[in-house]
């Protein structure tokens, strides 16, 4: 593979993964496989694009009126996977604050996300 093409592909997968992890689902959803599986560790997996899209819509609705500040977002890019480590501070309309640490691991095939595994823990409420 041409090193330039490889770099472009790595940057694309990293950008798509970061968009999903940052709740910018409109950027990431077109890059999900129809049979994508999203496992939020501790919950049953969401199977298929329709189920994942519904969960994203619920998240967007839940975050309406909430200010989200990403205090950290680092990525590790592998051959067919991207890991995104995040620390986010959420402030609701009443001033309530929640800080969540998360790590999302994305598997790609042909430029499409085939699997997401998400680890989340609230560290401040």
N, C-alpha and C positions, 0 to 999 in steps of 0.2 A: 504494500500500500504506500502511496505517496505520502511523505511526512506532512506535507501541507494539508492534504485531505484528512489525515488522521487528526491533526490539530483542530481543524474546522469541526470535525465530528465531535471531538471531545468538548470543544467550547459550546456546541449546540446542546449536547446532552447535559452539560453543567448548567446552562442557561434554563433549560426546561425544568430540571430538577429544582433549581433555586426558585423558579417561579411558583411551582407547586408548593414547596415548603414555606413560601412567603404569602400564601393564600391568594396568589395571582392566578387563579385557576383558568381564567379565560385564555391565558398564554399557554398553559400546559395541557389542557384537555384535548386539543386537536392532536396531541402527540401520544395519546394513550391507545394501547391496543384494545380491540373489541373485547378480548377475553382477559383483560387486566385483572389482577388480584391485589387488593389492598388490605394488608393485615395491620390493624392497630393493636399492638401487643396487649393481650388481656381481653380482647373482644373477638367475636367471630369475624372471619375475613369477609370483605365485600368482594363479590365476584361479578365481573363484567362491567363494561363501560357505563351502562345505565345506573347500576348501583353506586359506582364511584361518583358519577356526576351528581346524583341525588345527595350524597353525603357532602359534596363540595357546595352545593346550593344551600344545604342546611347550615354549613359553616359560615358562608357569606351572610346569611340571614342572622345568625347568632352574633356575628361581629359587627352588624349594623349599629352605629352609634358608639362603637368601641375604638379607641385609638390604639394602634399597634405600633410598637417601637422595637425593631430588632436590634438588640444590643450586641449580638454576635451572630455571624453566619459564616461558617467555614465549610469548604467542600474538599472531598477527596475523590478524584476521578480515576477509575480503573478502566480496563479494556471494554467491558460491557456493563459497568455499574458506576453509580455516583452516590456518595454518601454526603448528606447535608446535616451538619451539626449546628443547632440554633439555640439562642437564648432570646426569648421575646417577653416584653413587658406589655401587658394589656391593661388599659385604663378605661373603665366604663363611664357612662354619663354622670353617675353619682360620685365619681372620684375613686371608686374601688379599684384596687390594683391587684393583678395576678401576674406572677412571673413563671414562665414555663420553659423548661429545658427540653429539647427534643432532638432526636436523630432520625432522619428518614433515609432509608437505603433503597435506591431505585435500580432495577435491572432493565436494560434496554436490549431490544432485538430489532435491527433494521431501522434505528432511529425512533422506535416507539417504546414507551414504557410498558413492560409486561408484568412487572410486579413491584409493589411498594411495601416495605415493612417500616412501620412507624413506632418509635419508642418515645413516650412523653411522660414527663413528671412535673407536677406543679411544685415549685420550690418556695413560693411566697404567695400568701393570700391575705 
